[in-house]
Amino acid sequence: MILEHALLPVIPGLEEEFEAAFDEARHLIASMPGFVELSLARGVESPSTYLLLVQWASVEAHEVGFRGSPEYAEWRTLLHRFYEPFPVVEHFAEVAHV
């Protein structure tokens, strides 16, 4: 399994609108081959920052499958306008789990 990690810097004042758009967009990503699970958390100290964690079967399922799909174009339309600056997305392979 691969864990996608992204800190999403949402423009202050747009948090509620972002959360509503994300609620719609999450169904797009969940329908993709190789998708395992997703969590979104809001910062306590920085409430305009969200932590997105997505488990994928492989990096390719995310980078090629999802990002190359029509669903990603819709995801981008729904969500990318909320970010300033644009988030850095990284992938992690698990080395330990308790």
N, C-alpha and C positions, 0 to 999 in steps of 0.2 A: 504494500500500500504506500501511496505517496500523499503527503499532507501539503496542501497549498496554503500559504500564509500571506495575508495582505492586511496592512493597516490602512483603513479608508478614512482619509481626512475630509470630512463633510463640511461644506461651507457653513459657518455658524448661522443659526436661524433657520436652516433648512432640514434639521434633524427629523422632525415629524413627517415631512414630505418625503424624505429619503426612505424612512422606515416603511411608509405606505408603498412606495415604488418597489422597494426590496421585497415586500410581501408578494407582490405580483411577479417579480423577476425570479424569485427562488424556484418557482415551478418550472421555469425554462431549463435551469441548470440541472434540476433533479431528474429531468426526463432524458438526460444524455447517457449514452453507453459509457460505462466506466465510472460513473458517478457513484459514490458510496454514501456519504453523508455530509452535512453542512451545519455550521453553527455561526451565528453572528452575535457579537457581544458589544455593548456600548461602554466606552471608557467612563470610569467613575471620576477620576481626577481631570480627565479631558473629555467631556461629554460630546464633543463634536468629532471624536475619533472612534471608529468602530474596528473591531478585530473580526476578520472573516477567515474562517478555517474550513477548508473543503477537503475531504478525503476522496482520492481518485484511485482507480486500479493501477494507473501508470501516469507518468508525465505526458505521454502522447495522448491519453484520453482527454487531458485538459488542453494542452497546447495545440494539438492537431484536430482532435474530435470536436471539442466544444468551441474553441476559438475559430475553427474553420466552418462553423455551422451557421445556418440562418438564425438559429436561436440566439447565438452570440450577438448577432447584429441587433436583435430586439433587446437583449440584455444591455448592450451598450447604449441604445437609445433611451432606455428607462433609467439607467444609473449613472453614466459617466458625467453628466452635467453637474452632479453634486460634488465632485472631487476637486479640491484645490490644495496642494498640487495633486497630480495624478499619482495613484498609489503604486508602490513597488510590490510586485508579486514574486514570491520565491517558493520553491518546492523543497520538502524535507523528507528524508527516509528515516523511519523509526530505528532507533538503536536500543531503546529500553522502554518498558511499559510496566507500570505497577498497578 
